[in-house]
Structures are given as structure tokens and as C-alpha cells.
Amino acid sequence: MNILVCIKQVPDTSEIKIDPVTNTLIRAGVPSIVNPFDTYALEMAVQLKERYGGTVTVVTMGPPQARDALKHCLSVGADRAVLMTDRAVGGSDTLATSYILACVARTLGPFDIIFCGKQAIDGDTGQVGPEMAEHLGIAQITYSAGVDCQDGQVQVRREVDDGWEIIGADMPVVITVNKTQTEPRMATLMSKMAANRAVIQELHCADVVGMDMERVGLAGSPTKVKRTFTPERSKHGVKLEGMQAPDAARELVRLLGEKRLIS
């Protein structure tokens, strides 16, 4: 089984900085981690490899510092790591990013399963995985909490609002992963040392088959961030102080009635 896991190195949420000119994240010099949902996707992929055999390739798009995220992935079970890095892809929105990753998947593949975290904590859009499936013209299953394979199909346990559902799909398929009952494994000292020695393949736009340069980067992104700001918090609460409980209850009912929240 040939499995691809798309991961993202995201800035520590307490250290996020915004470029005031482009309104995009400044990643240089900011402490970074592997997107938490992607670690669950990787764990799911490694468990499938351990059950059925095969290889797990992990890929990310980002600056050279994203190698650290790939090394972590190698230390917890990935077999191969690929960094897609090129100044031309900087500032890509989700549509451009998913297009680039789909082109990378075609270049490195074919793959039976492509795993993504359900969303990245820096953008929270949850769009890249499903968009990749559309670019590749293959099935997609979102919010997976468990997966198994049988006779060329995947059986996915999917979280929905009112419980769970089991969905089957033919491979190849894109699966986005929610948190699972199994926590991602920890790296050992030996696996960290092996990951530090591993060769990480580097791709640039010229290395990717069939990439249309008009569809990448800021120029190829149909969405633009006009402004970023912290929402103002306003407090409109009323404190009922210095009143006995029955009087406070009557006053509360009166106030709610004035706002037509109760009849």
C-alpha cells in the first residue's frame, strides 16, 4: 500500500505575527510545530502500514525550516519525506495550495490513500484536503476517526453531528482526519537520531509535473486577505446586586421580558 500524508508546519499560536503589507503569516523566526490534526493523520497512516505493509510518504509545502516538521514525521514512522519549497508558491491560499499538493502527489505517486488533517490550526479552513480530491478527481471522506482496508476499498469511521457513520470508498481516496482514540506515538531517541540522518527530498516548481504557474502563489490565489484585526469585546451584562433571591428573580424575569427573550 502506497500512502501519502500531507502535513503542515504551523506557527505556535501564541507567537503568530502578520505581515502588514501582504496580510499573510510571518513564519521566519516564529516557533513552529507540526499541525496537531496532521499528527493524527500520520498515526493513522503508520498503523495501516504496520497492518498491511507498504510505505508512508510525508510531504509539506513551506520554507526550508519546514524540514524540522518532516524530521519529526520520520521519527514517528514515516518512511520518506518530501519538501515542496519555492518562492513562487509563497502566499498561496487554500485553492492554490491544494492545487500544488495535488500536482506533487501526481509527481510522487500513484498513491492508494492520501491523508490530511481535517484542518490547520493557523487557518482553520478545512479546505485543502477536499480540494486536493477535486483536483485529482478521486473520492474524498472527511472527519475520519478510524480507517480499515479490504479488497481495494477503505472503510472509514466518520464523526458526524449526531454520532458516527461508516463510509466505504474505492481507492485511491483522500481522507481527512479528526482526533482519534489513539494518540500519536512519541519519537524515541534512536528514531530521532535516524530522522536527523535521513535525506529529505526537495522539490521546486520546475520539478513538479504539469504545474501551471498561473495557479500558484499570491497571483494564483483567488482569495485575498484585506485586513486582520482582533475583534473588540463588549460587555452588556447587568449585575443584580444587593437584592434578596426572590426580588432578584422577579427583576431577572422583568429584564428578560423587556428584551422579549421570554413571554
Secondary structure as the mmCIF struct_conf table of DSSP 4:
data_model
#
loop_
_struct_conf.conf_type_id
_struct_conf.id
_struct_conf.beg_label_comp_id
_struct_conf.beg_label_asym_id
_struct_conf.beg_label_seq_id
_struct_conf.end_label_comp_id
_struct_conf.end_label_asym_id
_struct_conf.end_label_seq_id
STRN STRN1 ASN A 2 CYS A 6
STRN STRN2 GLN A 9 PRO A 11
HELX_RH_3T_P HELX_RH_3T_P1 THR A 13 GLU A 15
STRN STRN3 ILE A 18 ILE A 18
TURN_TY1_P TURN_TY1_P1 PRO A 20 THR A 22
STRN STRN4 LEU A 25 LEU A 25
TURN_TY1_P TURN_TY1_P2 ALA A 28 GLY A 29
BEND BEND1 VAL A 30 VAL A 30
STRN STRN5 SER A 32 VAL A 34
HELX_RH_AL_P HELX_RH_AL_P1 PRO A 36 TYR A 52
STRN STRN6 THR A 55 MET A 61
BEND BEND2 GLY A 62 GLY A 62
HELX_RH_3T_P HELX_RH_3T_P2 PRO A 64 ALA A 66
HELX_RH_AL_P HELX_RH_AL_P2 ARG A 67 SER A 75
TURN_TY1_P TURN_TY1_P3 VAL A 76 GLY A 77
BEND BEND3 ASP A 79 ASP A 79
STRN STRN7 ARG A 80 MET A 84
HELX_RH_3T_P HELX_RH_3T_P3 ARG A 87 VAL A 89
TURN_TY1_P TURN_TY1_P4 GLY A 90 GLY A 91
HELX_RH_AL_P HELX_RH_AL_P3 THR A 94 LEU A 108
BEND BEND4 ASP A 112 ASP A 112
STRN STRN8 ILE A 113 GLY A 117
BEND BEND5 LYS A 118 LYS A 118
TURN_TY1_P TURN_TY1_P5 ILE A 121 GLY A 123
HELX_RH_AL_P HELX_RH_AL_P4 VAL A 128 LEU A 136
TURN_TY1_P TURN_TY1_P6 GLY A 137 GLY A 137
STRN STRN9 ALA A 139 GLN A 150
TURN_TY1_P TURN_TY1_P7 ASP A 151 GLY A 152
STRN STRN10 GLN A 153 VAL A 160
TURN_TY1_P TURN_TY1_P8 ASP A 161 ASP A 162
STRN STRN11 GLY A 163 ASP A 170
BEND BEND6 MET A 171 PRO A 172
STRN STRN12 VAL A 173 VAL A 177
BEND BEND7 GLN A 181 THR A 182
HELX_LH_PP_P HELX_LH_PP_P1 GLU A 183 THR A 188
HELX_RH_AL_P HELX_RH_AL_P5 LEU A 189 ARG A 197
BEND BEND8 ALA A 198 ALA A 198
HELX_LH_PP_P HELX_LH_PP_P2 VAL A 199 ILE A 200
STRN STRN13 GLN A 201 LEU A 203
HELX_RH_3T_P HELX_RH_3T_P4 CYS A 205 ASP A 207
BEND BEND9 VAL A 208 VAL A 208
TURN_TY1_P TURN_TY1_P9 VAL A 209 GLY A 210
HELX_RH_3T_P HELX_RH_3T_P5 MET A 213 ARG A 215
BEND BEND10 VAL A 216 VAL A 216
TURN_TY1_P TURN_TY1_P10 GLY A 217 GLY A 220
BEND BEND11 PRO A 222 PRO A 222
HELX_LH_PP_P HELX_LH_PP_P3 THR A 230 ARG A 233
BEND BEND12 GLY A 242 GLY A 242
HELX_RH_AL_P HELX_RH_AL_P6 ALA A 245 GLU A 258
TURN_TY1_P TURN_TY1_P11 LYS A 259 ARG A 260
BEND BEND13 LEU A 261 LEU A 261
#
